[in-house]
Amino acid sequence: MLPLPDDLMVMGRVSVPFGVRGWVKVQTFTETLDSLLDYPSWWLNHDGQWREVKVLDCEAHAKTLVAHLAGCDDREAALALRHHEIAVPRQSLPQVEENEHYWVDLIGLNVINLQQQSLGVVSTLMQTGANDVLVVDGERQRLIPFIRQVVLEVDQKAKQIRVDWGMDY
């Protein structure tokens, strides 16, 4: 058994079986549907237990990803993988461009406005049709658009995001 990488990044999860030959549908958490096609193996997590699994075949199918994983050769085996998280080692991910960020790196950062008031901490992000949105938990939950006009600076070293956003928004 291979040692567990200490830098796994969750990229999706197995949703349901696809057909009767062990294929599974994959819900991706990536910007593009086909991002997971680049990895010859995935780490699967179920109840805190991670294991590496070789990807035998994987393809985009309609608006989802379908995959055939080693050791998963029938519908029952595919059903047993439902809700398993899919991760890859962070070191295998492409470097981000300037002013780009992996969502996982934004979660947990403090959000302050121009008046140096704390709006809370980023708990998650969500996609909308127009732009991504920071979900910030503080004295109340705020939804802050992740756009250049609002998000002025992301300082990961200081664990802080500076925004042009009022306390009463």
Contacts in CASP RR format, 6 or more apart in sequence:
PFRMAT RR
TARGET T0000
AUTHOR 0000-0000-0000
METHOD contacts of the structure
MODEL  1
MLPLPDDLMVMGRVSVPFGVRGWVKVQTFTETLDSLLDYPSWWLNHDGQW
REVKVLDCEAHAKTLVAHLAGCDDREAALALRHHEIAVPRQSLPQVEENE
HYWVDLIGLNVINLQQQSLGVVSTLMQTGANDVLVVDGERQRLIPFIRQV
VLEVDQKAKQIRVDWGMDY
1 51 0 8 1.000
2 52 0 8 1.000
4 43 0 8 1.000
4 50 0 8 1.000
5 43 0 8 1.000
5 89 0 8 1.000
5 90 0 8 1.000
5 91 0 8 1.000
7 89 0 8 1.000
7 90 0 8 1.000
7 91 0 8 1.000
8 43 0 8 1.000
8 50 0 8 1.000
8 87 0 8 1.000
8 88 0 8 1.000
8 89 0 8 1.000
8 90 0 8 1.000
9 87 0 8 1.000
9 88 0 8 1.000
9 89 0 8 1.000
9 90 0 8 1.000
9 93 0 8 1.000
9 102 0 8 1.000
9 104 0 8 1.000
10 29 0 8 1.000
10 45 0 8 1.000
10 85 0 8 1.000
10 86 0 8 1.000
10 87 0 8 1.000
10 104 0 8 1.000
11 28 0 8 1.000
11 29 0 8 1.000
11 30 0 8 1.000
11 35 0 8 1.000
11 36 0 8 1.000
11 42 0 8 1.000
11 86 0 8 1.000
11 87 0 8 1.000
11 88 0 8 1.000
12 26 0 8 1.000
12 27 0 8 1.000
12 28 0 8 1.000
12 29 0 8 1.000
12 30 0 8 1.000
12 36 0 8 1.000
12 85 0 8 1.000
12 86 0 8 1.000
12 87 0 8 1.000
13 26 0 8 1.000
13 27 0 8 1.000
13 29 0 8 1.000
13 83 0 8 1.000
13 84 0 8 1.000
13 85 0 8 1.000
13 86 0 8 1.000
14 24 0 8 1.000
14 25 0 8 1.000
14 26 0 8 1.000
14 27 0 8 1.000
14 44 0 8 1.000
14 81 0 8 1.000
14 82 0 8 1.000
14 83 0 8 1.000
14 84 0 8 1.000
14 86 0 8 1.000
15 24 0 8 1.000
15 25 0 8 1.000
15 26 0 8 1.000
15 27 0 8 1.000
15 64 0 8 1.000
15 82 0 8 1.000
15 83 0 8 1.000
16 24 0 8 1.000
16 25 0 8 1.000
16 78 0 8 1.000
16 82 0 8 1.000
17 23 0 8 1.000
17 24 0 8 1.000
17 25 0 8 1.000
17 75 0 8 1.000
17 78 0 8 1.000
17 79 0 8 1.000
17 82 0 8 1.000
18 24 0 8 1.000
18 25 0 8 1.000
18 61 0 8 1.000
18 66 0 8 1.000
18 78 0 8 1.000
19 75 0 8 1.000
19 78 0 8 1.000
20 74 0 8 1.000
20 75 0 8 1.000
21 68 0 8 1.000
21 73 0 8 1.000
21 74 0 8 1.000
21 75 0 8 1.000
22 68 0 8 1.000
22 69 0 8 1.000
22 72 0 8 1.000
22 73 0 8 1.000
22 74 0 8 1.000
22 75 0 8 1.000
22 77 0 8 1.000
22 78 0 8 1.000
23 66 0 8 1.000
23 67 0 8 1.000
23 68 0 8 1.000
23 72 0 8 1.000
23 78 0 8 1.000
24 66 0 8 1.000
24 67 0 8 1.000
24 68 0 8 1.000
24 69 0 8 1.000
24 72 0 8 1.000
24 78 0 8 1.000
24 81 0 8 1.000
25 64 0 8 1.000
25 65 0 8 1.000
25 66 0 8 1.000
26 36 0 8 1.000
26 58 0 8 1.000
26 64 0 8 1.000
26 65 0 8 1.000
26 66 0 8 1.000
26 67 0 8 1.000
26 86 0 8 1.000
27 64 0 8 1.000
28 35 0 8 1.000
28 36 0 8 1.000
28 65 0 8 1.000
29 103 0 8 1.000
30 36 0 8 1.000
33 60 0 8 1.000
33 63 0 8 1.000
33 64 0 8 1.000
33 65 0 8 1.000
34 60 0 8 1.000
34 65 0 8 1.000
36 42 0 8 1.000
36 58 0 8 1.000
36 65 0 8 1.000
36 67 0 8 1.000
36 86 0 8 1.000
36 88 0 8 1.000
37 58 0 8 1.000
37 59 0 8 1.000
37 60 0 8 1.000
37 65 0 8 1.000
39 55 0 8 1.000
39 88 0 8 1.000
39 92 0 8 1.000
40 54 0 8 1.000
40 55 0 8 1.000
41 52 0 8 1.000
41 53 0 8 1.000
41 54 0 8 1.000
41 55 0 8 1.000
42 52 0 8 1.000
42 53 0 8 1.000
42 55 0 8 1.000
42 69 0 8 1.000
42 86 0 8 1.000
42 87 0 8 1.000
42 88 0 8 1.000
43 50 0 8 1.000
43 51 0 8 1.000
43 52 0 8 1.000
43 53 0 8 1.000
43 86 0 8 1.000
43 87 0 8 1.000
43 88 0 8 1.000
43 89 0 8 1.000
44 50 0 8 1.000
44 51 0 8 1.000
44 52 0 8 1.000
44 53 0 8 1.000
44 69 0 8 1.000
44 81 0 8 1.000
44 84 0 8 1.000
44 85 0 8 1.000
44 86 0 8 1.000
44 87 0 8 1.000
45 84 0 8 1.000
45 85 0 8 1.000
45 87 0 8 1.000
46 81 0 8 1.000
46 83 0 8 1.000
46 84 0 8 1.000
46 85 0 8 1.000
50 87 0 8 1.000
53 69 0 8 1.000
53 70 0 8 1.000
53 71 0 8 1.000
53 72 0 8 1.000
54 69 0 8 1.000
54 70 0 8 1.000
55 67 0 8 1.000
55 68 0 8 1.000
55 69 0 8 1.000
55 70 0 8 1.000
56 68 0 8 1.000
56 69 0 8 1.000
56 70 0 8 1.000
57 67 0 8 1.000
57 68 0 8 1.000
58 65 0 8 1.000
58 66 0 8 1.000
58 67 0 8 1.000
58 68 0 8 1.000
59 65 0 8 1.000
59 66 0 8 1.000
59 67 0 8 1.000
69 81 0 8 1.000
71 77 0 8 1.000
72 78 0 8 1.000
72 81 0 8 1.000
93 102 0 8 1.000
96 102 0 8 1.000
99 154 0 8 1.000
101 154 0 8 1.000
101 156 0 8 1.000
103 125 0 8 1.000
103 132 0 8 1.000
105 156 0 8 1.000
106 122 0 8 1.000
106 125 0 8 1.000
106 134 0 8 1.000
106 154 0 8 1.000
106 161 0 8 1.000
107 122 0 8 1.000
107 123 0 8 1.000
107 124 0 8 1.000
107 125 0 8 1.000
108 121 0 8 1.000
108 122 0 8 1.000
108 123 0 8 1.000
108 159 0 8 1.000
109 121 0 8 1.000
109 122 0 8 1.000
109 154 0 8 1.000
109 156 0 8 1.000
109 159 0 8 1.000
109 160 0 8 1.000
109 161 0 8 1.000
110 118 0 8 1.000
110 120 0 8 1.000
110 121 0 8 1.000
110 159 0 8 1.000
110 160 0 8 1.000
110 161 0 8 1.000
111 118 0 8 1.000
111 119 0 8 1.000
111 120 0 8 1.000
111 121 0 8 1.000
111 122 0 8 1.000
111 134 0 8 1.000
111 136 0 8 1.000
111 142 0 8 1.000
111 144 0 8 1.000
111 160 0 8 1.000
111 161 0 8 1.000
111 163 0 8 1.000
111 165 0 8 1.000
112 118 0 8 1.000
112 119 0 8 1.000
112 160 0 8 1.000
112 161 0 8 1.000
112 162 0 8 1.000
112 163 0 8 1.000
113 119 0 8 1.000
113 162 0 8 1.000
113 163 0 8 1.000
113 164 0 8 1.000
113 165 0 8 1.000
113 166 0 8 1.000
113 167 0 8 1.000
114 152 0 8 1.000
114 162 0 8 1.000
114 163 0 8 1.000
114 164 0 8 1.000
115 166 0 8 1.000
115 167 0 8 1.000
117 166 0 8 1.000
117 167 0 8 1.000
118 138 0 8 1.000
119 136 0 8 1.000
119 138 0 8 1.000
119 142 0 8 1.000
119 144 0 8 1.000
119 163 0 8 1.000
119 165 0 8 1.000
119 166 0 8 1.000
119 167 0 8 1.000
120 136 0 8 1.000
120 137 0 8 1.000
120 138 0 8 1.000
120 139 0 8 1.000
120 142 0 8 1.000
121 136 0 8 1.000
121 137 0 8 1.000
121 138 0 8 1.000
122 134 0 8 1.000
122 135 0 8 1.000
122 136 0 8 1.000
122 161 0 8 1.000
123 135 0 8 1.000
123 136 0 8 1.000
123 137 0 8 1.000
123 141 0 8 1.000
124 135 0 8 1.000
125 132 0 8 1.000
125 133 0 8 1.000
125 134 0 8 1.000
125 135 0 8 1.000
125 146 0 8 1.000
126 132 0 8 1.000
126 133 0 8 1.000
126 135 0 8 1.000
127 133 0 8 1.000
130 145 0 8 1.000
131 145 0 8 1.000
131 146 0 8 1.000
131 147 0 8 1.000
132 145 0 8 1.000
132 146 0 8 1.000
133 143 0 8 1.000
133 144 0 8 1.000
133 145 0 8 1.000
133 146 0 8 1.000
134 142 0 8 1.000
134 143 0 8 1.000
134 144 0 8 1.000
134 145 0 8 1.000
134 146 0 8 1.000
134 151 0 8 1.000
134 161 0 8 1.000
135 141 0 8 1.000
135 142 0 8 1.000
135 143 0 8 1.000
136 142 0 8 1.000
136 143 0 8 1.000
136 144 0 8 1.000
142 165 0 8 1.000
142 169 0 8 1.000
144 150 0 8 1.000
144 151 0 8 1.000
144 163 0 8 1.000
144 165 0 8 1.000
145 151 0 8 1.000
149 164 0 8 1.000
150 163 0 8 1.000
150 164 0 8 1.000
150 165 0 8 1.000
151 161 0 8 1.000
151 162 0 8 1.000
151 163 0 8 1.000
152 162 0 8 1.000
152 163 0 8 1.000
152 164 0 8 1.000
153 160 0 8 1.000
153 161 0 8 1.000
153 162 0 8 1.000
154 161 0 8 1.000
155 161 0 8 1.000
155 162 0 8 1.000
END
